[in-house]
């Protein structure tokens, strides 16, 4: 008896064949590239937001320290 004729093995080979065919299809590749582009854009926006937060925090702390020193004099 050939183990490759088992229904489970036949099903797994068919499922793998379909997935490989999809991976080789040029239209599906662009979906993956699009997802990577969105991840890069999201990362860049997060960096910009963090930089803005840092700059604003530094400006507020500087203004608070200036206000403290002016009221003490």
N, C-alpha and C positions, 0 to 999 in steps of 0.2 A: 504494500500500500504506500502510495506516494504522499508524504506529509504536505506537499504544496497543493494538493487537491482538496485540502480541508476547507470548508466554507469560510471559516474565520480568516484563514490566510488569503483566500481569494478576495474577500471583502477588504482586508487591510491593503492588499496590493492595488485594488481598484481605487481606494481612498487616497493612497499615496500617489497614484498616477494622476488623479484629478488635481491634487495639490501641486504636484510638479508642473502640470500643464498650466495651472493658474500662475505659478511663479514665473514661468517662461513667457507668459503673455505680456506684451508691452503696455497694455492699458492698466493692468494691475500694478505694474512697477511705478507708474506715476502717482498712484495713491500713496505708496510708501514714501516716495520722495516728498510729496505734499505734507505728509505727517511730520517728516523731519524738518521741513521748512517751518512749519508752525511751531515746533519745539524750539527751534533756533530763535524765531521771532519772539516767542514768549520769554525765553531766557534773556534776550537783549532788553525787552521791556522791563523785566524784573530788575536788571542791572541799572537801567535808567531811573526807575522808581527808587531804588536803594540809594543811588547817588543824590537824587533830589532830597530824599529824607535826611541824608547826612549833611548836606549843605544847609537845609532849613534848620535842622537841629543845632548846628554850629552857630548860625545867625541868631537864633532865639537865645541860646546860652550866652552869646556875647552881649546881646542887648540886655539880658537879665543881669549879667555881671556889671555892665555899665550903669544900669539903673541902681543897683545896690551901692556901688561906689559913689555915685553922685548924691544919694540921699544921706550917706554917712558923713560927708564933708560938711 
